[in-house]
Amino acid sequence: MQNNTLPNITSLRFFLALLVILYHVPQFAANRGFAFFQDLAIFQKGTEAVYVFFSLSGFLIIRNLYIEKVQTSTISIRNFYKRRILRIFPLYYSVFIFGIIYYNWVLPALGMLPKDTELPLWKEVLLGATFFANILAKYQPGGVLEILWSIAIEEQFYLIVAPLFLLLPAKRMITFLLGFTVVYFLIYNWDIWTFAKENKLYFYYFSLSGFLAILHCKNPKFRANKIVLLISSFLFLSYFLTNFWFSHLSGFYYQLFGMLVSSVFIFSVIDYPMSFLENAKLKYLGKISYGIYMLHSIVMQVVGFLYLKIHHYFSDVLSIVLFNILVILGTVLLAHLSYKYFESYFLKQKKRLWS
């Protein structure tokens, strides 16, 4: 089975990763006494960007699982998890090991003790290594480690869903996803099962997008028209460029809005290739977006050390602009090097599993 790339999606990943950077840079700068700016809505949407990452992941991966089930009447769980391991594990564990060493040995050796955490080192290692970094993040182990929370949730979801899809007939998958989305969303947002909210188990973003992905695959006529694309695009942009929805909707309805808008926008945009989003350079940035997302916290630490020595020489405006530029460019460079010289080896192995 071939993994065909859908239009517009790859470049979208880069913009989502960029939003996460813009969200974290002011927080990092403020914690270290640097000048910062976060008054515009676009600097406050890192969490929402992660939600859309969840929706994108659910759409693409559940789509692939459904296609495999239809074409072969089964799902190779072994190959599925091999692909996940080859894509996720190398960079995840590299960042995780760096973070453990950095906060437990490097900073103390430099006389810069990290924030106190209630967890002993062995528990940090256990939670991070077993993909429970979302639980680890509650104890504020440091930004480099906290960024891993979303990857952990993604792997937890697929650890449950892939075996279920193996057991379910293909025709029942769509019903399951819709029912799961409705029931789980209510359980989560009505605090019926508090563990889910405490540990940020946002599984409904994956499942609703997966539901729409299967609808898209099942019926070639079930496609969004340009009016739906226009409306969903407007709502999607307003979700990130303004705080209107955040200010006017309660937590329950804001989550519902985010889930619906993210999923419908992805469902709509894949049928209308846009020259801007299909630009080769942007697509490459999207291709390395996993590295951008995972590595930006490390780059912020490096730039932060540099800024401790030089930020006094700049005006606040120049300091803010320069810090953001250095972090963004440094992250893109590091992600490029990681993709070319590290991740690509594992991705070649992953690609063979699609043939």
PEDA-V411598 format. One record per residue. N is the residue number from 1. SS is DSSP state (helix for helix, strand for strand, loop for the rest). PHI is phi in whole degrees, 0 to 359 (999 if undefined). Layout:
n = <N:N>
ss = <SS:SS>
phi = <PHI:PHI>
//
This chain:
n = <1:2:3:4:5:6:7:8:9:10:11:12:13:14:15:16:17:18:19:20:21:22:23:24:25:26:27:28:29:30:31:32:33:34:35:36:37:38:39:40:41:42:43:44:45:46:47:48:49:50:51:52:53:54:55:56:57:58:59:60:61:62:63:64:65:66:67:68:69:70:71:72:73:74:75:76:77:78:79:80:81:82:83:84:85:86:87:88:89:90:91:92:93:94:95:96:97:98:99:100:101:102:103:104:105:106:107:108:109:110:111:112:113:114:115:116:117:118:119:120:121:122:123:124:125:126:127:128:129:130:131:132:133:134:135:136:137:138:139:140:141:142:143:144:145:146:147:148:149:150:151:152:153:154:155:156:157:158:159:160:161:162:163:164:165:166:167:168:169:170:171:172:173:174:175:176:177:178:179:180:181:182:183:184:185:186:187:188:189:190:191:192:193:194:195:196:197:198:199:200:201:202:203:204:205:206:207:208:209:210:211:212:213:214:215:216:217:218:219:220:221:222:223:224:225:226:227:228:229:230:231:232:233:234:235:236:237:238:239:240:241:242:243:244:245:246:247:248:249:250:251:252:253:254:255:256:257:258:259:260:261:262:263:264:265:266:267:268:269:270:271:272:273:274:275:276:277:278:279:280:281:282:283:284:285:286:287:288:289:290:291:292:293:294:295:296:297:298:299:300:301:302:303:304:305:306:307:308:309:310:311:312:313:314:315:316:317:318:319:320:321:322:323:324:325:326:327:328:329:330:331:332:333:334:335:336:337:338:339:340:341:342:343:344:345:346:347:348:349:350:351:352:353:354:355>
ss = <loop:loop:loop:loop:loop:loop:loop:loop:helix:helix:helix:helix:helix:helix:helix:helix:helix:helix:helix:helix:helix:helix:helix:helix:helix:helix:helix:helix:helix:helix:helix:loop:loop:loop:loop:loop:loop:loop:loop:loop:helix:helix:helix:helix:loop:helix:helix:helix:helix:helix:helix:helix:helix:helix:helix:helix:helix:helix:helix:helix:helix:helix:helix:helix:helix:helix:helix:helix:helix:helix:helix:helix:loop:loop:loop:loop:helix:helix:helix:helix:helix:helix:helix:helix:helix:helix:helix:helix:helix:helix:helix:helix:helix:helix:helix:helix:helix:helix:helix:helix:helix:helix:helix:helix:helix:helix:helix:helix:helix:loop:loop:loop:loop:loop:loop:loop:loop:loop:loop:loop:helix:helix:helix:helix:helix:helix:helix:helix:helix:loop:loop:loop:helix:helix:helix:helix:helix:loop:loop:loop:loop:loop:helix:helix:helix:helix:loop:loop:helix:helix:helix:helix:helix:helix:helix:helix:helix:helix:helix:helix:helix:helix:helix:helix:helix:helix:helix:loop:loop:helix:helix:helix:helix:helix:helix:helix:helix:helix:helix:helix:helix:helix:helix:helix:helix:helix:helix:helix:helix:loop:loop:loop:loop:helix:helix:helix:helix:helix:loop:loop:loop:loop:helix:helix:helix:helix:helix:helix:helix:helix:helix:helix:helix:helix:helix:helix:helix:helix:loop:loop:loop:loop:loop:loop:loop:helix:helix:helix:helix:helix:helix:helix:helix:helix:helix:helix:helix:helix:helix:helix:helix:loop:loop:helix:helix:helix:helix:helix:loop:loop:helix:helix:helix:helix:helix:helix:helix:helix:helix:helix:helix:helix:helix:helix:helix:helix:helix:helix:helix:loop:loop:loop:loop:loop:loop:loop:loop:loop:loop:helix:helix:helix:helix:helix:helix:helix:helix:loop:helix:helix:helix:helix:helix:helix:helix:helix:helix:helix:helix:helix:helix:helix:helix:helix:helix:helix:helix:helix:helix:helix:helix:helix:helix:loop:loop:helix:helix:helix:helix:helix:helix:helix:helix:helix:helix:helix:helix:helix:helix:helix:helix:helix:helix:helix:helix:helix:helix:helix:helix:helix:helix:helix:helix:helix:helix:helix:helix:helix:helix:helix:helix:helix:loop:loop:loop>
phi = <999:264:264:278:283:275:299:75:291:298:294:302:301:297:296:294:297:296:297:295:298:298:283:277:301:298:297:298:298:297:294:249:79:273:295:212:219:212:287:282:302:297:272:240:247:296:294:298:297:295:302:291:304:299:296:299:298:299:298:287:283:293:301:295:296:295:299:298:296:293:284:241:66:205:228:279:299:301:292:300:288:298:297:297:298:293:276:263:298:305:285:303:288:296:294:298:296:302:297:299:294:298:279:261:229:293:298:300:294:272:77:241:290:289:300:300:232:284:269:290:302:296:286:301:297:296:294:292:290:259:61:244:294:293:286:302:298:297:264:49:283:124:304:298:275:294:298:283:301:289:295:299:297:300:291:297:297:287:296:273:285:302:297:298:292:298:279:282:296:305:290:266:297:292:295:301:296:294:298:299:301:295:294:291:300:292:300:293:273:259:57:290:236:295:303:298:288:300:247:56:274:279:292:291:295:295:288:294:296:297:302:292:297:291:304:297:284:292:229:303:278:273:229:286:277:291:291:297:300:296:293:295:294:298:294:297:294:293:298:258:266:224:252:302:291:297:282:255:241:290:304:300:284:291:295:297:298:298:297:293:296:299:292:291:298:298:302:280:285:287:262:227:306:247:302:297:282:266:301:299:292:294:295:293:299:292:296:261:294:299:294:300:296:284:260:294:293:293:297:300:297:295:297:298:298:298:290:303:268:241:293:293:276:249:292:299:297:296:297:296:297:294:297:298:296:298:292:295:294:296:293:299:297:294:295:298:296:297:294:287:251:231:294:300:300:286:293:295:293:296:300:296:285:274:279>
//
